Amino acid sequence: MLRAWSQGDKDALDRLYELVYDELRHMAHRYMSRENPGHTMQTTALVNEAYLRLASSKDLDWKDRAHFFAVSANVMRRILIDNARARRAERRGGDDLKVAIDEALEIEQKSDPDLIALDDALNELAKVNERHSKVVELRYFGGLSVEETATVLAVSEDTVMRDWRFAKAWLRREMVRTK
């Protein structure tokens, strides 16, 4: 179905979506569980938005199931980052909303988990080592296992584990440093 979709068969995309919907929903649920309570996007909305973005993608050459889920994880990450940036812009006067100083302090204390800082740090990590960044994206955001990540990246499972340990330490240090 992935190959048929790559070759322009829109019916293949619809059939594929029906088959993988539950897995995409599970992936989206993992993302959403990391969000603050009261966030505006729901799991179903994240899955649907990811589907729309994937459906509008052109010239994707799908390798296999793991590749599809890796790309899906990246798309979901982008959606949540875009959403977080939009919420941050709104809090900083994007809608020219006037609030009392007490309310402003309360809003600031309820800020989103620093998904934007994580994304920025992950982008910096990609400059240092692209594969380490991909390992984090696939494991943390995509929920792929060590074995699936190794398959997608065409490396050994031991390499994935080494990259994973290094990347977590690097990101932790980077995020503490930029606070």
Backbone as CSV, one residue per row, in Angstrom:
resi,resn,N_x,N_y,N_z,CA_x,CA_y,CA_z,C_x,C_y,C_z
1,MET,0.812,-1.195,0.000,0.000,0.000,0.000,0.862,1.269,0.000
2,LEU,1.982,1.220,0.720,2.868,2.389,0.732,3.406,2.684,-0.661
3,ARG,3.793,1.620,-1.366,4.306,1.824,-2.728,3.217,2.348,-3.659
4,ALA,2.020,1.775,-3.531,0.898,2.237,-4.366,0.604,3.709,-4.094
5,TRP,0.624,4.086,-2.819,0.386,5.483,-2.456,1.484,6.370,-3.045
6,SER,2.745,5.921,-2.951,3.856,6.686,-3.513,3.692,6.910,-5.004
7,GLN,3.018,5.962,-5.645,2.814,6.061,-7.088,1.528,6.786,-7.442
8,GLY,0.875,7.396,-6.412,-0.278,8.242,-6.686,-1.642,7.630,-6.448
9,ASP,-1.710,6.432,-5.931,-2.994,5.773,-5.678,-3.595,6.289,-4.367
10,LYS,-4.558,7.216,-4.462,-5.179,7.815,-3.273,-6.006,6.792,-2.494
11,ASP,-6.569,5.801,-3.172,-7.323,4.753,-2.468,-6.398,3.950,-1.556
12,ALA,-5.160,3.764,-1.968,-4.195,3.040,-1.147,-3.941,3.807,0.147
13,LEU,-3.894,5.134,0.058,-3.704,5.952,1.257,-4.874,5.763,2.219
14,ASP,-6.081,5.771,1.709,-7.263,5.584,2.564,-7.262,4.202,3.221
15,ARG,-6.914,3.177,2.464,-6.851,1.824,3.026,-5.749,1.724,4.087
16,LEU,-4.609,2.321,3.781,-3.494,2.333,4.726,-3.898,3.034,6.017
17,TYR,-4.560,4.170,5.899,-4.974,4.943,7.068,-5.878,4.106,7.976
18,GLU,-6.789,3.361,7.375,-7.667,2.494,8.172,-6.856,1.435,8.929
19,LEU,-5.832,0.905,8.280,-5.018,-0.137,8.909,-4.124,0.379,10.026
20,VAL,-3.605,1.577,9.874,-2.629,2.082,10.845,-3.214,3.107,11.811
21,TYR,-4.489,3.402,11.685,-5.106,4.441,12.511,-4.866,4.191,14.000
22,ASP,-5.097,2.981,14.462,-4.937,2.696,15.889,-3.495,2.917,16.351
23,GLU,-2.534,2.535,15.521,-1.137,2.741,15.892,-0.776,4.222,15.886
24,LEU,-1.300,4.962,14.914,-1.061,6.404,14.881,-1.706,7.082,16.090
25,ARG,-2.870,6.628,16.454,-3.572,7.179,17.616,-2.773,6.893,18.896
26,HIS,-2.219,5.691,18.988,-1.390,5.343,20.149,-0.153,6.241,20.196
27,MET,0.470,6.468,19.050,1.636,7.344,18.962,1.247,8.764,19.379
28,ALA,0.127,9.240,18.865,-0.339,10.584,19.204,-0.651,10.688,20.693
29,HIS,-1.216,9.632,21.254,-1.526,9.625,22.685,-0.245,9.777,23.518
30,ARG,0.835,9.138,23.096,2.114,9.286,23.810,2.581,10.733,23.765
31,TYR,2.445,11.358,22.603,2.808,12.767,22.492,1.957,13.616,23.427
32,MET,0.647,13.391,23.369,-0.276,14.229,24.120,-0.122,14.027,25.626
33,SER,0.296,12.860,26.053,0.470,12.613,27.493,1.602,13.458,28.060
34,ARG,2.461,13.980,27.208,3.567,14.825,27.661,3.180,16.297,27.708
35,GLU,2.011,16.621,27.196,1.536,17.997,27.187,0.923,18.352,28.538
36,ASN,0.865,19.641,28.842,0.214,20.105,30.068,-1.272,19.813,30.026
37,PRO,-1.886,19.559,31.190,-3.343,19.433,31.207,-3.954,20.738,30.694
38,GLY,-5.038,20.629,29.973,-5.694,21.814,29.452,-5.167,22.281,28.114
39,HIS,-4.250,21.523,27.504,-3.768,21.916,26.186,-4.939,21.857,25.213
40,THR,-4.824,22.554,24.110,-5.959,22.712,23.219,-6.120,21.588,22.199
41,MET,-5.082,20.887,21.881,-5.183,19.854,20.852,-5.495,18.496,21.487
42,GLN,-6.359,17.764,20.851,-6.732,16.432,21.308,-6.010,15.391,20.454
43,THR,-5.944,14.173,20.953,-5.256,13.081,20.266,-5.798,12.872,18.857
44,THR,-7.112,12.823,18.739,-7.727,12.599,17.428,-7.377,13.723,16.458
45,ALA,-7.365,14.948,16.955,-7.017,16.085,16.100,-5.575,15.979,15.613
46,LEU,-4.688,15.520,16.489,-3.287,15.350,16.097,-3.155,14.286,15.012
47,VAL,-3.848,13.176,15.168,-3.817,12.110,14.159,-4.369,12.628,12.833
48,ASN,-5.499,13.328,12.896,-6.125,13.834,11.668,-5.249,14.863,10.959
49,GLU,-4.643,15.761,11.738,-3.756,16.761,11.146,-2.538,16.085,10.507
50,ALA,-1.989,15.081,11.193,-0.849,14.347,10.628,-1.259,13.664,9.326
51,TYR,-2.437,13.061,9.316,-2.934,12.399,8.105,-3.028,13.402,6.953
52,LEU,-3.591,14.573,7.233,-3.742,15.581,6.184,-2.384,16.025,5.632
53,ARG,-1.433,16.193,6.521,-0.092,16.597,6.063,0.579,15.486,5.266
54,LEU,0.430,14.251,5.742,1.012,13.126,5.007,0.339,12.962,3.649
55,ALA,-0.991,13.111,3.630,-1.740,12.937,2.377,-1.358,13.990,1.347
56,SER,-0.979,15.177,1.815,-0.621,16.237,0.869,0.851,16.202,0.476
57,SER,1.607,15.296,1.070,3.030,15.166,0.741,3.185,14.607,-0.665
58,LYS,4.158,15.118,-1.346,4.436,14.662,-2.711,5.782,13.958,-2.753
59,ASP,5.901,13.014,-3.628,7.171,12.353,-3.933,7.841,11.690,-2.732
60,LEU,7.042,11.096,-1.849,7.636,10.332,-0.759,7.896,8.910,-1.244
61,ASP,9.104,8.444,-1.039,9.471,7.096,-1.440,9.546,6.236,-0.181
62,TRP,8.429,5.619,0.150,8.346,4.843,1.385,9.182,3.582,1.275
63,LYS,10.020,3.361,2.272,10.864,2.164,2.287,10.128,0.975,2.912
64,ASP,9.499,1.223,4.067,8.816,0.142,4.765,7.939,0.730,5.859
65,ARG,7.351,-0.147,6.641,6.445,0.250,7.716,7.151,1.149,8.737
66,ALA,8.356,0.790,9.140,9.101,1.579,10.115,9.374,2.986,9.590
67,HIS,9.680,3.094,8.305,9.919,4.395,7.694,8.648,5.237,7.751
68,PHE,7.507,4.634,7.467,6.227,5.337,7.528,5.995,5.897,8.936
69,PHE,6.220,5.075,9.962,5.987,5.530,11.324,7.021,6.566,11.764
70,ALA,8.229,6.471,11.250,9.244,7.481,11.558,8.837,8.833,10.982
71,VAL,8.368,8.837,9.749,7.912,10.079,9.127,6.674,10.598,9.860
72,SER,5.770,9.711,10.231,4.570,10.108,10.968,4.944,10.757,12.302
73,ALA,5.930,10.186,12.981,6.389,10.753,14.256,6.942,12.153,14.049
74,ASN,7.697,12.329,12.987,8.255,13.640,12.691,7.154,14.643,12.393
75,VAL,6.152,14.237,11.639,5.035,15.119,11.308,4.288,15.522,12.581
76,MET,4.024,14.567,13.462,3.336,14.883,14.719,4.165,15.834,15.574
77,ARG,5.450,15.608,15.603,6.334,16.501,16.364,6.240,17.912,15.817
78,ARG,6.291,18.058,14.506,6.198,19.380,13.872,4.873,20.061,14.217
79,ILE,3.786,19.299,14.188,2.469,19.863,14.495,2.454,20.399,15.930
80,LEU,2.951,19.611,16.872,2.950,20.041,18.270,3.879,21.230,18.496
81,ILE,5.008,21.248,17.828,5.921,22.388,17.953,5.267,23.641,17.391
82,ASP,4.641,23.531,16.218,3.947,24.677,15.629,2.852,25.180,16.556
83,ASN,2.115,24.247,17.154,1.046,24.595,18.076,1.604,25.286,19.320
84,ALA,2.701,24.768,19.866,3.328,25.374,21.045,3.845,26.776,20.735
85,ARG,4.452,26.938,19.569,4.947,28.265,19.185,3.786,29.251,19.024
86,ALA,2.685,28.797,18.458,1.515,29.671,18.293,0.946,30.077,19.654
87,ARG,0.867,29.110,20.589,0.365,29.440,21.933,1.303,30.422,22.627
88,ARG,2.607,30.219,22.466,3.573,31.132,23.086,3.428,32.530,22.492
89,ALA,3.240,32.624,21.183,3.070,33.928,20.534,1.802,34.619,21.042
90,GLU,0.728,33.854,21.218,-0.516,34.422,21.736,-0.309,34.968,23.142
91,ARG,0.427,34.223,23.981,0.667,34.674,25.355,1.504,35.936,25.380
92,ARG,2.274,36.152,24.353,3.147,37.331,24.308,2.520,38.469,23.516
93,GLY,1.181,38.471,23.426,0.509,39.600,22.794,0.092,39.363,21.370
94,GLY,0.117,38.133,20.925,-0.271,37.843,19.550,-1.679,38.279,19.221
95,ASP,-2.578,38.264,20.202,-3.950,38.706,19.986,-4.236,40.054,20.653
96,ASP,-3.179,40.726,21.120,-3.314,42.003,21.810,-4.343,41.943,22.927
97,LEU,-4.342,40.856,23.658,-5.245,40.661,24.779,-4.680,41.377,25.988
98,LYS,-5.521,42.185,26.651,-5.078,42.895,27.838,-5.536,42.119,29.066
99,VAL,-4.589,41.839,29.970,-4.917,41.127,31.196,-4.271,41.836,32.374
100,ALA,-4.850,41.638,33.532,-4.293,42.216,34.744,-2.953,41.550,35.031
101,ILE,-2.100,42.241,35.783,-0.768,41.717,36.078,-0.846,40.385,36.822
102,ASP,-1.813,40.229,37.743,-1.974,38.968,38.467,-2.288,37.827,37.515
103,GLU,-3.161,38.096,36.536,-3.502,37.071,35.551,-2.296,36.729,34.690
104,ALA,-1.515,37.732,34.335,-0.334,37.497,33.502,0.661,36.598,34.222
105,LEU,0.850,36.837,35.518,1.763,35.992,36.281,1.249,34.565,36.361
106,GLU,-0.061,34.401,36.505,-0.655,33.064,36.567,-0.493,32.349,35.229
107,ILE,-0.698,33.053,34.139,-0.538,32.467,32.806,0.902,32.006,32.622
108,GLU,1.859,32.835,33.025,3.269,32.493,32.857,3.630,31.235,33.639
109,GLN,3.045,31.056,34.823,3.345,29.887,35.628,2.763,28.616,35.033
110,LYS,1.744,28.731,34.199,1.098,27.558,33.601,1.649,27.272,32.206
111,SER,2.842,27.710,31.928,3.377,27.543,30.575,3.525,26.066,30.209
112,ASP,3.555,25.824,28.914,3.665,24.465,28.383,4.983,23.843,28.806
113,PRO,5.030,22.496,28.848,6.338,21.900,29.051,7.215,22.432,27.928
114,ASP,8.456,22.594,28.191,9.257,23.308,27.211,9.570,22.462,25.997
115,LEU,8.514,22.152,25.257,8.622,21.399,24.018,9.436,22.182,22.995
116,ILE,9.281,23.500,23.030,10.029,24.339,22.092,11.522,24.279,22.410
117,ALA,11.865,24.330,23.694,13.283,24.229,24.080,13.846,22.870,23.683
118,LEU,13.056,21.823,23.873,13.503,20.488,23.461,13.715,20.448,21.955
119,ASP,12.790,21.024,21.208,12.938,21.044,19.751,14.186,21.825,19.341
120,ASP,14.406,22.969,19.972,15.605,23.760,19.663,16.881,22.968,19.982
121,ALA,16.878,22.313,21.148,18.048,21.516,21.532,18.249,20.353,20.568
122,LEU,17.160,19.735,20.154,17.247,18.616,19.212,17.787,19.087,17.864
123,ASN,17.393,20.275,17.446,17.934,20.829,16.202,19.432,21.114,16.330
124,GLU,19.856,21.584,17.514,21.287,21.799,17.746,22.036,20.472,17.744
125,LEU,21.432,19.449,18.365,22.055,18.128,18.367,22.227,17.614,16.938
126,ALA,21.252,17.883,16.087,21.341,17.443,14.688,22.548,18.070,13.985
127,LYS,22.905,19.285,14.401,24.097,19.926,13.820,25.376,19.224,14.274
128,VAL,25.347,18.708,15.509,26.499,17.993,16.054,26.560,16.580,15.487
129,ASN,25.405,15.889,15.524,25.356,14.517,15.035,23.908,14.199,14.618
130,GLU,23.683,14.156,13.344,22.345,13.936,12.787,21.735,12.621,13.266
131,ARG,22.534,11.573,13.303,21.995,10.264,13.697,21.518,10.272,15.145
132,HIS,22.264,10.907,16.031,21.836,10.993,17.432,20.471,11.685,17.532
133,SER,20.314,12.738,16.765,19.044,13.469,16.739,17.915,12.575,16.222
134,LYS,18.186,11.814,15.195,17.181,10.899,14.634,16.792,9.819,15.631
135,VAL,17.755,9.324,16.383,17.470,8.300,17.392,16.478,8.850,18.409
136,VAL,16.700,10.076,18.877,15.778,10.685,19.837,14.401,10.861,19.214
137,GLU,14.385,11.353,18.008,13.104,11.578,17.331,12.316,10.279,17.192
138,LEU,12.982,9.239,16.770,12.310,7.965,16.548,11.892,7.300,17.855
139,ARG,12.769,7.325,18.853,12.472,6.639,20.118,11.524,7.463,20.976
140,TYR,11.854,8.735,21.221,11.073,9.557,22.144,9.760,10.006,21.517
141,PHE,9.851,10.597,20.350,8.651,11.122,19.724,7.872,10.053,18.971
142,GLY,8.578,9.145,18.312,7.905,8.130,17.516,7.518,6.887,18.268
143,GLY,8.117,6.691,19.431,7.802,5.519,20.227,8.323,4.224,19.628
144,LEU,9.305,4.320,18.722,9.853,3.116,18.120,10.754,2.395,19.122
145,SER,10.801,1.101,19.000,11.678,0.294,19.846,13.114,0.461,19.365
146,VAL,14.045,-0.076,20.134,15.448,-0.052,19.739,15.616,-0.795,18.412
147,GLU,14.968,-1.943,18.306,15.066,-2.743,17.082,14.504,-1.988,15.876
148,GLU,13.337,-1.380,16.024,12.734,-0.631,14.913,13.596,0.565,14.532
149,THR,14.134,1.256,15.530,15.009,2.399,15.262,16.256,1.954,14.509
150,ALA,16.831,0.836,14.917,18.009,0.301,14.234,17.681,-0.015,12.767
151,THR,16.507,-0.565,12.534,16.094,-0.894,11.165,15.952,0.366,10.322
152,VAL,15.277,1.379,10.860,15.063,2.623,10.117,16.397,3.285,9.782
153,LEU,17.316,3.291,10.738,18.594,3.981,10.541,19.679,3.103,9.926
154,ALA,19.374,1.818,9.758,20.325,0.859,9.179,21.629,0.798,9.983
155,VAL,21.456,0.696,11.314,22.594,0.527,12.213,22.268,-0.605,13.177
156,SER,23.233,-0.986,13.994,22.996,-2.061,14.957,22.204,-1.540,16.154
157,GLU,21.605,-2.459,16.887,20.875,-2.094,18.101,21.822,-1.515,19.148
158,ASP,23.048,-2.047,19.221,24.033,-1.497,20.152,24.346,-0.040,19.826
159,THR,24.435,0.271,18.545,24.694,1.650,18.126,23.534,2.549,18.534
160,VAL,22.319,2.074,18.345,21.145,2.848,18.756,21.204,3.138,20.249
161,MET,21.534,2.139,21.051,21.592,2.332,22.510,22.696,3.326,22.899
162,ARG,23.856,3.237,22.254,24.934,4.196,22.541,24.493,5.615,22.158
163,ASP,23.906,5.732,20.975,23.437,7.044,20.512,22.360,7.592,21.442
164,TRP,21.462,6.721,21.887,20.365,7.102,22.775,20.904,7.650,24.099
165,ARG,21.864,6.935,24.697,22.453,7.381,25.965,23.167,8.726,25.789
166,PHE,23.956,8.838,24.731,24.671,10.085,24.482,23.690,11.231,24.260
167,ALA,22.707,11.014,23.418,21.757,12.073,23.068,20.962,12.556,24.282
168,LYS,20.529,11.616,25.129,19.786,12.020,26.333,20.651,12.895,27.224
169,ALA,21.908,12.506,27.426,22.806,13.292,28.271,23.075,14.663,27.645
170,TRP,23.303,14.674,26.345,23.582,15.929,25.643,22.381,16.862,25.732
171,LEU,21.189,16.347,25.481,19.973,17.171,25.535,19.716,17.688,26.949
172,ARG,19.900,16.826,27.930,19.703,17.234,29.328,20.629,18.404,29.652
173,ARG,21.906,18.265,29.298,22.881,19.332,29.553,22.509,20.612,28.803
174,GLU,22.135,20.481,27.559,21.807,21.627,26.726,20.585,22.373,27.248
175,MET,19.573,21.632,27.672,18.348,22.265,28.155,18.569,22.961,29.501
176,VAL,19.406,22.388,30.350,19.729,23.029,31.630,20.543,24.308,31.369
177,ARG,21.443,24.220,30.417,22.311,25.355,30.085,21.526,26.535,29.525
178,THR,20.458,26.284,28.754,19.717,27.356,28.099,18.575,27.924,28.924
179,LYS,18.333,27.355,30.121,17.235,27.884,30.966,17.584,29.213,31.542
